[in-house]
Each structure stands twice: as structure tokens, then as C-alpha cells.
Amino acid sequence: MSDYIARLMELFLKHTGAEPVSGLNPTFFNNNFAVPFTFFARDGESVTQEFGISIWELLMMERFCRLLRPRSILIIGNGFGWSTLGLALMNPEASVIAIEPHVFIEQTNRIAFLERINSMVVRGSSPDDNERIVQEYCPIRPDLVLIDGLHTNEQIQRDFGSVVELCGREAVYFFHDVVIHRMLDGMQRVADLAREKTMSTDIMMGTPSGMAIVYRNELPDEVKAVIGVFRPSTGSLQIAAKLAGSEVPRHKVS
């Protein structure tokens, strides 16, 4: 296990008294779709409103970060602070700014302050407050963006349309929960806008939530190879569907 993952889990237990639980196999739990994702357990109950990014998706993003070496990271949506602190720990040289309208802002910032982690959650809403927050809090233009806010087709289009104008085509953009929350229509519109900026879009079915990535066409081949690891071919997905006795889920944008 990566050191940052172990530390991340320890921090939540230390500062919130809640145990992070993530990456469980759904076949062990009545095929519940949610258990691969992250929740926080305390006194026999879940203390999170929504499940967070899976530990497996954090490990996937670490592979990209090792190659991309981002210096400024922007996150739309903080949740319980799991992805904000996780990305900050895996990128200790980077500034991490998260935009969050409601929950766990003070808690996440308190942990970051006490543990000297270079991250901050700023109260605001995407896309209305994105320009103000990027200009005021990001030391340089973000070069990695995680979009994990309101999960609707309309919202991810609005989020991307805003941040791509602020961060440009040189940044790499990750979208959480695309397939599992049925946001492929929104990703199609994102892909159309990305294509106008000579950027490519892929759906990574090898991640628990079916994440998406948007990136410049000139991305180094070694980084594109990592995308390929998490983007099985349609033929391979057909084999998986046959083994599972199911249909191939919708998984593409054109």
C-alpha cells in the first residue's frame, strides 16, 4: 500500500474518529454497487452523506500524477475531504484547492492545517465562483482538475465549460462517477467542446465509477499508455458481459 494512502486513512481516524472504508468487493456484499467507494464508519453507523472516490481510483490517479507531476490541482466538490487530502498527500509539491458549497469545509481545512498539508477548501459553487477562486487561491494556473460535484449531465458540462476556459488545454481533467451516475450524455457534450480545443476524451471502464478523462492530444505516450490500462476495448467488455450474463454497459463518447 502506498504510504500516502496509509497516512490518509490514519488522518481521518485521528481527527474525526471515523474509520475510512473503501475498495470493498461488491460480490461480498449482495452485489451492492456502492461498496467499492469510500464511506466513514463511527459507532456502528456511516457518518457520510455520500460515498466518496474509491481507493482504487485514488491509486489510479497516483499513476497519472507520477508522470504528470502537477503543480496546481483544482477540485470541484470536496465531500468529506477524502479526495482533497488524498490528492494533496500524493502530490506534496502541488497546491490543492477544492471548491465546495456546503459540507465538511472546516473539517478538511482543520486537518490540512494541523497536519501541514498544502490544501484548502474554499466555499463556493461551480461554475459561478470558479474564476474568482482560481484567481484568488491558485498560485499558478491549475494543470490537473478533478470534477466531482453535482452529478448531472447538465452540471458536468457547465463545470467543464467553466474550468477549461480558466485552466486551458494544457491541463488534464478527470470526471468522477460518469458511468455509474449515467452522465454519458453530458460527457458527450464535454467531448464535443474538448474536440474544438484539440483535446481527446476517454471513458475509463476499468475504474469502479466509470471515470472519464479529457486531455490534450499531445499528451506523452507514457501517459496515454496508463489511460489504456483503464480503458478496456469493446471486445474485452463484451467478454466480461458474457461471463457476467449481462449486456455491455454504454461506455463510449464519439
C-alpha positions as CSV (number, residue, x, y, z in Angstrom):
1,M,0.0,0.0,0.0
2,S,1.3,3.5,-0.8
3,D,2.4,5.4,2.2
4,Y,0.1,8.3,1.4
5,I,-2.9,6.0,1.4
6,A,-2.0,4.7,4.9
7,R,-1.5,8.2,6.1
8,L,-4.7,9.4,4.6
9,M,-6.7,6.7,6.4
10,E,-4.8,7.4,9.7
11,L,-5.6,11.1,9.5
12,F,-9.4,10.6,9.3
13,L,-9.4,8.2,12.1
14,K,-7.2,10.5,14.2
15,H,-9.1,13.8,13.5
16,T,-12.7,12.6,13.0
17,G,-12.9,9.3,15.0
18,A,-14.3,7.7,11.8
19,E,-12.7,4.8,10.0
20,P,-12.5,5.1,6.2
21,V,-13.8,2.1,4.4
22,S,-13.1,1.8,0.7
23,G,-12.5,-0.7,-2.1
24,L,-14.7,-3.5,-1.0
25,N,-15.7,-6.2,-3.4
26,P,-19.4,-5.8,-4.2
27,T,-19.8,-9.6,-4.6
28,F,-19.1,-10.0,-0.9
29,F,-22.0,-7.6,-0.1
30,N,-25.0,-8.7,-2.1
31,N,-23.6,-7.1,-5.2
32,N,-24.2,-3.6,-3.8
33,F,-22.8,-1.1,-6.3
34,A,-21.7,1.4,-3.7
35,V,-19.3,-0.6,-1.5
36,P,-16.2,-0.1,-3.7
37,F,-16.5,3.6,-2.9
38,T,-15.5,5.4,0.3
39,F,-17.6,5.9,3.4
40,F,-16.7,6.6,7.0
41,A,-17.8,4.4,9.9
42,R,-18.2,5.5,13.5
43,D,-20.1,3.9,16.4
44,G,-21.7,1.4,14.1
45,E,-23.0,3.9,11.6
46,S,-21.9,5.6,8.4
47,V,-21.2,9.3,9.0
48,T,-21.0,10.4,5.4
49,Q,-23.9,11.7,3.3
50,E,-22.4,10.4,0.0
51,F,-19.8,7.8,-0.9
52,G,-16.5,9.2,-2.0
53,I,-14.0,8.3,-4.6
54,S,-12.8,4.7,-4.4
55,I,-9.4,3.9,-3.0
56,W,-8.8,2.1,-6.4
57,E,-9.5,5.4,-8.2
58,L,-7.1,7.3,-6.0
59,L,-4.4,4.7,-6.8
60,M,-5.2,5.1,-10.5
61,M,-4.8,8.9,-10.2
62,E,-1.5,8.4,-8.5
63,R,-0.2,6.6,-11.6
64,F,-1.0,9.7,-13.7
65,C,0.4,12.1,-11.1
66,R,3.7,10.4,-11.0
67,L,4.0,11.0,-14.8
68,L,2.3,14.4,-15.0
69,R,3.8,15.9,-11.8
70,P,1.0,18.5,-11.4
71,R,1.9,21.8,-9.6
72,S,-1.6,23.1,-9.1
73,I,-4.7,21.0,-8.6
74,L,-8.3,22.2,-8.7
75,I,-11.2,20.0,-7.4
76,I,-14.8,20.7,-7.9
77,G,-16.6,19.1,-4.9
78,N,-15.0,18.3,-1.6
79,G,-17.4,15.9,0.1
80,F,-15.8,14.5,3.3
81,G,-12.4,15.8,2.2
82,W,-11.1,12.4,1.2
83,S,-10.1,13.2,-2.4
84,T,-8.9,16.7,-1.5
85,L,-6.5,15.4,1.2
86,G,-5.6,12.3,-0.8
87,L,-4.5,14.3,-3.9
88,A,-2.6,16.7,-1.6
89,L,-0.7,13.8,0.1
90,M,0.1,12.1,-3.2
91,N,1.3,15.5,-4.7
92,P,3.2,17.1,-1.8
93,E,4.8,19.7,-4.1
94,A,1.5,20.8,-5.5
95,S,-1.1,23.3,-4.3
96,V,-4.6,21.8,-4.0
97,I,-7.7,23.9,-4.0
98,A,-11.2,22.5,-3.7
99,I,-14.4,24.3,-4.3
100,E,-17.3,23.2,-2.1
101,P,-20.7,24.9,-1.4
102,H,-21.8,23.2,1.8
103,V,-20.2,20.3,3.7
104,F,-17.1,19.5,5.7
105,I,-15.2,22.6,4.6
106,E,-13.9,23.5,8.1
107,Q,-13.1,19.9,9.0
108,T,-11.0,19.3,5.9
109,N,-9.2,22.6,6.3
110,R,-8.6,21.9,10.0
111,I,-6.9,18.6,9.2
112,A,-4.8,20.2,6.5
113,F,-3.7,22.9,8.9
114,L,-2.8,20.6,11.8
115,E,-1.0,18.1,9.5
116,R,0.7,20.8,7.4
117,I,-0.9,19.6,4.1
118,N,-0.9,22.0,1.2
119,S,-4.6,22.1,0.5
120,M,-7.6,24.3,1.1
121,V,-11.3,24.0,0.6
122,V,-12.9,27.3,-0.4
123,R,-16.7,27.8,0.0
124,G,-18.2,28.4,-3.4
125,S,-20.3,27.0,-6.2
126,S,-19.2,25.9,-9.7
127,P,-19.3,27.4,-12.2
128,D,-20.3,30.8,-10.7
129,D,-17.4,31.1,-8.3
130,N,-14.7,29.3,-10.3
131,E,-13.0,32.3,-11.8
132,R,-12.8,34.2,-8.5
133,I,-11.4,31.2,-6.6
134,V,-8.8,30.2,-9.2
135,Q,-7.6,33.8,-9.5
136,E,-7.5,34.3,-5.7
137,Y,-6.3,31.0,-4.4
138,C,-4.4,29.1,-7.1
139,P,-0.7,30.2,-7.1
140,I,-0.4,29.1,-10.8
141,R,-3.0,28.0,-13.3
142,P,-4.2,24.5,-12.4
143,D,-2.7,21.7,-14.5
144,L,-4.9,18.9,-13.1
145,V,-8.6,19.2,-12.4
146,L,-11.0,16.7,-10.7
147,I,-14.7,17.3,-11.4
148,D,-16.7,15.6,-8.7
149,G,-19.5,18.0,-7.9
150,L,-23.2,17.7,-8.7
151,H,-23.7,14.5,-10.7
152,T,-26.0,15.6,-13.6
153,N,-25.4,15.7,-17.3
154,E,-26.1,19.5,-17.4
155,Q,-23.7,20.2,-14.5
156,I,-20.6,18.4,-15.7
157,Q,-21.0,20.3,-19.0
158,R,-21.2,23.6,-17.1
159,D,-18.3,22.7,-14.8
160,F,-16.0,21.7,-17.7
161,G,-17.0,24.7,-19.8
162,S,-16.0,27.0,-17.0
163,V,-12.8,25.3,-15.9
164,V,-11.4,24.7,-19.3
165,E,-11.5,28.4,-20.0
166,L,-9.6,29.0,-16.8
167,C,-7.1,26.2,-16.9
168,G,-6.7,25.7,-20.7
169,R,-6.0,22.7,-22.8
170,E,-2.7,22.0,-21.1
171,A,-4.5,20.7,-18.0
172,V,-5.7,17.2,-17.6
173,Y,-9.3,16.8,-16.5
174,F,-10.8,13.9,-14.5
175,F,-14.5,13.3,-14.1
176,H,-15.8,11.0,-11.3
177,D,-18.9,8.8,-11.4
178,V,-19.7,9.3,-15.1
179,V,-20.9,5.8,-16.0
180,I,-22.4,4.8,-12.6
181,H,-24.4,8.1,-12.5
182,R,-25.4,7.9,-16.1
183,M,-23.7,11.0,-17.2
184,L,-22.6,9.9,-20.6
185,D,-24.9,12.3,-22.4
186,G,-23.2,15.2,-20.5
187,M,-19.8,13.7,-21.3
188,Q,-20.7,13.6,-25.0
189,R,-21.2,17.4,-24.9
190,V,-18.0,17.8,-22.9
191,A,-16.2,15.7,-25.6
192,D,-17.6,17.9,-28.3
193,L,-16.3,21.0,-26.6
194,A,-12.9,19.3,-25.9
195,R,-12.6,18.4,-29.6
196,E,-12.9,22.0,-30.5
197,K,-9.8,22.6,-28.4
198,T,-8.0,19.6,-30.0
199,M,-8.4,17.5,-26.9
200,S,-9.5,13.9,-26.5
201,T,-12.0,12.2,-24.2
202,D,-12.0,8.7,-22.9
203,I,-14.2,6.7,-20.6
204,M,-12.2,4.5,-18.2
205,M,-14.4,1.5,-17.5
206,G,-11.5,0.0,-15.6
207,T,-12.4,2.3,-12.7
208,P,-15.2,1.5,-10.2
209,S,-17.3,4.5,-11.1
210,G,-16.5,4.7,-14.8
211,M,-14.4,7.8,-14.7
212,A,-13.7,10.0,-17.7
213,I,-10.6,11.9,-18.7
214,V,-10.1,14.8,-21.1
215,Y,-6.6,15.6,-22.2
216,R,-4.6,17.4,-24.9
217,N,-3.8,15.3,-28.0
218,E,0.0,15.8,-27.5
219,L,0.0,14.1,-24.1
220,P,3.1,11.9,-23.8
221,D,2.8,8.3,-25.0
222,E,3.7,7.0,-21.5
223,V,0.7,8.8,-20.0
224,K,-1.6,7.6,-22.8
225,A,-0.5,4.1,-22.0
226,V,-1.8,4.5,-18.5
227,I,-5.2,5.6,-19.9
228,G,-5.1,2.4,-22.0
229,V,-4.7,0.3,-18.8
230,F,-8.1,1.6,-17.5
231,R,-9.9,1.7,-20.9
232,P,-10.6,-1.9,-22.0
233,S,-11.6,-2.5,-25.6
234,T,-15.2,-3.0,-26.5
235,G,-14.4,-6.6,-27.4
236,S,-13.0,-7.2,-23.9
237,L,-16.0,-5.7,-22.3
238,Q,-18.2,-8.0,-24.4
239,I,-16.3,-10.9,-23.0
240,A,-16.8,-9.6,-19.5
241,A,-20.6,-9.1,-20.1
242,K,-20.8,-12.7,-21.4
243,L,-19.1,-14.0,-18.3
244,A,-21.5,-12.0,-16.1
245,G,-24.6,-12.9,-18.1
246,S,-25.3,-9.2,-18.8
247,E,-25.2,-6.7,-21.6
248,V,-22.3,-4.4,-22.3
249,P,-22.9,-1.1,-20.5
250,R,-22.9,2.0,-22.5
251,H,-19.3,3.3,-22.2
252,K,-18.3,5.5,-25.2
253,V,-18.4,9.0,-26.4
254,S,-17.7,9.8,-30.0
